[in-house]
Amino acid sequence: MNDLRIGEVAKACGVSVDTIRHYERLRVIPEAHRDANGYRRYPQTAIAGVLMVRRALRIGFTLDELARIFKKRAAGQTPCGEVRALAVKKLDELEERIREMVAVREALASTIESWKQRLEATPAGELAHLLESLNDVERRTN
């Protein structure tokens, strides 16, 4: 038999045994065959399945989304359009987060520059009230 034990699948995929069990419970990978002693046995293809799940997670899919997609697939449906639509939505959300992060970076850079000037204008040994100055910036932007 060329089937793999759970530890072998986990090691080949760089994940924990608990991760494999979790994926199986959520049905994002097929249920393992059980030996008479109860040990899980996975086909060689389980490695590709786990790696596919890991890649999908890395690009923003959730386990719940994957479970829903695989459930539809197992029921004979073709969720390909849904998969693409989810990916498009995730890209839109990512681009929005990037825009927000760029705005935060610009605000932080501006704050650091104003704090530099404030520190240069503050006599030695006196407080420059850098954090308090954030209230001034907030009042000007509202």
C-alpha positions as a printed Julia matrix, in Angstrom:
142×3 Matrix{Float64}:
   0.0    0.0     0.0
   1.4    3.44   -0.98
  -0.89   5.31    1.38
   0.68   7.79    3.77
   0.24   8.21    7.48
  -0.88  11.59    8.76
   2.61  12.51    9.97
   4.06  11.82    6.54
   1.5   14.07    4.86
   2.06  16.79    7.44
   5.83  16.65    7.06
   5.66  16.68    3.26
   3.45  19.78    3.41
   5.3   21.6     6.18
   2.26  21.7     8.48
   1.31  20.08   11.76
  -0.65  16.88   12.19
  -3.34  19.0    13.85
  -3.6   21.09   10.68
  -4.21  17.95    8.61
  -6.89  16.81   11.05
  -8.49  20.26   10.98
  -8.55  20.34    7.18
 -10.11  16.9     7.13
 -12.75  17.92    9.68
 -13.66  20.95    7.56
 -13.67  18.75    4.45
 -11.16  20.86    2.56
  -9.23  17.64    2.02
 -10.88  14.25    1.56
 -11.51  12.12    4.61
  -8.74   9.62    5.27
  -9.22   5.9     5.09
  -8.87   4.3     8.52
  -6.86   1.17    9.23
  -8.3   -1.5    11.51
  -6.34   0.14   14.34
  -7.94   3.54   13.55
  -4.85   5.15   12.05
  -5.53   7.55    9.21
  -4.16   6.61    5.81
  -4.04   9.15    2.99
  -3.48   8.66   -0.72
  -0.41  10.31   -2.26
  -2.75  12.92   -3.77
  -3.47  14.26   -0.27
  -0.18  16.15   -0.4
  -1.27  18.09   -3.48
  -4.62  18.79   -1.82
  -3.06  20.18    1.34
  -0.61  22.29   -0.66
  -3.47  23.66   -2.76
  -5.34  24.65    0.41
  -2.2   26.33    1.79
  -1.74  28.32   -1.43
  -5.41  29.33   -1.46
  -5.09  30.53    2.14
  -1.97  32.53    1.24
  -3.83  34.46   -1.45
  -6.69  35.3     0.87
  -9.25  32.5     0.75
 -10.6   31.34    4.1
 -11.08  27.76    5.21
 -14.82  28.36    5.4
 -14.88  29.56    1.79
 -12.81  26.58    0.66
 -15.05  24.17    2.57
 -18.12  25.67    0.9
 -16.51  25.42   -2.53
 -15.41  21.81   -2.03
 -18.85  20.89   -0.71
 -20.4   22.21   -3.92
 -17.82  20.39   -5.99
 -18.53  17.14   -4.13
 -22.26  17.65   -4.84
 -21.5   17.76   -8.57
 -21.7   21.51   -8.95
 -19.1   23.66  -10.71
 -18.21  26.55   -8.39
 -15.51  27.94  -10.72
 -17.36  31.22  -11.31
 -17.78  31.66   -7.57
 -14.08  30.97   -7.01
 -13.12  33.65   -9.52
 -15.65  36.14   -8.11
 -14.26  35.57   -4.61
 -10.73  36.16   -5.92
 -11.78  39.39   -7.63
 -13.43  40.58   -4.41
 -10.31  39.71   -2.43
  -8.15  41.66   -4.87
 -10.43  44.7    -4.56
 -10.26  44.49   -0.76
  -6.48  44.11   -0.86
  -6.12  47.16   -3.1
  -8.28  49.17   -0.69
  -6.14  48.07    2.27
  -3.01  49.06    0.34
  -4.49  52.54   -0.33
  -5.28  52.85    3.39
  -1.78  51.74    4.35
  -0.21  54.23    1.93
  -2.28  56.99    3.54
  -1.14  55.87    7.01
   2.48  55.77    5.82
   2.2   59.32    4.46
   0.59  60.55    7.68
   3.29  58.88    9.75
   6.09  60.33    7.62
   4.56  63.79    7.95
   4.18  63.34   11.71
   7.79  62.25   12.07
   8.95  65.33   10.15
   6.81  67.67   12.27
   8.11  65.98   15.43
  11.68  66.5    14.25
  10.98  70.23   13.87
   9.19  70.33   17.24
  12.14  68.6    18.94
  14.61  71.02   17.34
  12.52  73.96   18.62
  12.15  72.55   22.15
  14.78  73.63   24.69
  16.86  70.8    26.16
  15.26  69.19   29.17
  11.71  70.33   28.27
   8.89  68.15   27.01
   8.08  68.48   23.33
   4.6   66.94   23.8
   4.9   64.87   20.66
   1.97  62.58   21.36
  -0.21  65.49   22.44
   0.51  67.13   19.08
  -1.43  64.31   17.45
  -4.59  65.97   18.77
  -3.67  69.14   16.86
  -3.32  67.16   13.64
  -6.64  65.38   14.28
  -8.44  68.7    14.83
  -7.04  70.11   11.56
  -8.19  67.08    9.52
 -11.77  67.01   10.9
